[in-house]
């Protein structure tokens, strides 16, 4: 359906409309109806954490 949403339960981005729930959007992998919008800040913060870990390891080694 929409590529800018991710499931809070499993992280999948594939959703379907469940007819038995009156058309409510649910995750096609786990069936959860809780999702959030995917943001680019999440990816940026993940990169920052990775860089901080690498710098910490380099400081410890040196």
N, C-alpha and C positions, 0 to 999 in steps of 0.2 A: 504494500500500500504506500506508505509514506516513508521515505528514506531518512528523514530527519528525526525519527523517534527510535528509542531503544528500550527494551524490556528491562525493568528493574530487577527481575528475578534471574534471568539467564543472560542478558546482554544482547539478545538477538534483535535484528532490525526487520524481521519479517512478521507481519501482522495480517490477520484475516478478520472478517466480519462474521460473528457467530450468530446464525439465524435463530438458534434456540434461546438466545439471550436478548432478542429484539434488535439485532444488528449491532450489538456492542462490539467494539474492537478488542480482540484478544491476541496474544502471542501465538503464532502457529507452532512453536516448539514446545512451550511449557504450559500454555493455556492461561497464563496470568493476564489480568486486565490492567495491571499497573505498569505505566511506562512514563518516560520523561523525554524531553527534547534533547537531542544530541547537540552538544555545544563544542565549539572549537577550543574554548578555554580549558576543557578537560584534557584535550590532547596537548595543549601547551603546558599545563601543569604537570602532566605525566613526563614530558620532556625535561622540565625543570628538575623534577625529582631525580630522574636518571642522571642528569648532569651533576647534581649535588652529590649523588652517591659516588660517581666516578672521581670527582674532585676530592672527596673524603678519602677514598681508597688510595689515590695518588699521594695525598699528604701523609697518610699512615705508612706507606711504603717508603717514602723518602725520609 
